[in-house]
Amino acid sequence: MLFAAHLRDYEVVGQYTDKWGHRHDSSRVCHQMTKREARDAMQRYLLQHFSDSVDLDAPIKVKVQATK
């Protein structure tokens, strides 16, 4: 239980660019995760669900905030 204090709920917003140059935002709430796990989960979510339109040359930006 060493890391139990770091597990929280996070609101995560991912921003990506599609192949046509349009910016898109997607938000989710990740429960009982560390901040790094929440960020990685959002990147995986965007790549899995929008794999046909994500521009892989443009970075995927992820913002993570703890919920209150």
C-alpha positions as CSV (number, residue, x, y, z in Angstrom):
1,M,0.0,0.0,0.0
2,L,3.0,2.3,-0.5
3,F,1.4,4.0,-3.5
4,A,-2.2,4.1,-2.4
5,A,-2.0,7.8,-1.5
6,H,-1.2,8.6,-5.2
7,L,-4.3,7.0,-6.6
8,R,-6.9,9.6,-7.4
9,D,-9.6,10.4,-9.9
10,Y,-8.4,12.6,-12.8
11,E,-10.2,14.6,-15.5
12,V,-8.1,14.1,-18.7
13,V,-8.4,16.2,-21.9
14,G,-6.6,15.0,-25.0
15,Q,-6.1,17.2,-28.0
16,Y,-5.1,15.7,-31.4
17,T,-4.9,16.8,-35.0
18,D,-6.6,14.7,-37.7
19,K,-5.2,14.0,-41.2
20,W,-6.9,17.0,-42.6
21,G,-5.4,19.5,-40.1
22,H,-8.4,19.9,-37.8
23,R,-7.9,20.0,-34.0
24,H,-10.1,17.8,-31.9
25,D,-10.6,17.5,-28.1
26,S,-11.7,14.5,-26.1
27,S,-12.3,14.4,-22.4
28,R,-12.6,11.5,-19.9
29,V,-12.5,10.9,-16.2
30,C,-10.1,8.2,-15.1
31,H,-10.8,6.6,-11.7
32,Q,-8.2,5.3,-9.1
33,M,-5.1,5.9,-11.2
34,T,-1.9,7.8,-10.9
35,K,-1.4,10.9,-13.0
36,R,1.0,9.1,-15.3
37,E,-1.4,6.2,-15.8
38,A,-4.3,8.6,-16.6
39,R,-2.2,10.4,-19.2
40,D,-1.1,7.1,-20.8
41,A,-4.6,5.8,-20.8
42,M,-5.9,8.9,-22.6
43,Q,-3.1,8.5,-25.3
44,R,-4.0,4.8,-25.8
45,Y,-7.8,5.7,-25.9
46,L,-7.2,8.3,-28.7
47,L,-5.0,6.1,-30.7
48,Q,-7.3,3.1,-30.5
49,H,-10.6,4.9,-31.1
50,F,-9.5,7.5,-33.6
51,S,-6.7,5.5,-35.3
52,D,-8.1,6.1,-38.8
53,S,-8.0,9.9,-38.5
54,V,-5.2,10.8,-36.1
55,D,-2.2,12.5,-37.7
56,L,0.8,10.5,-36.3
57,D,3.2,13.3,-37.2
58,A,1.5,15.8,-34.9
59,P,1.8,15.4,-31.2
60,I,-1.1,14.3,-29.0
61,K,-1.4,16.8,-26.1
62,V,-2.8,15.5,-22.9
63,K,-3.8,17.7,-19.9
64,V,-4.5,16.0,-16.5
65,Q,-6.2,17.6,-13.6
66,A,-7.3,16.0,-10.3
67,T,-11.1,16.1,-9.8
68,K,-12.5,17.7,-6.7
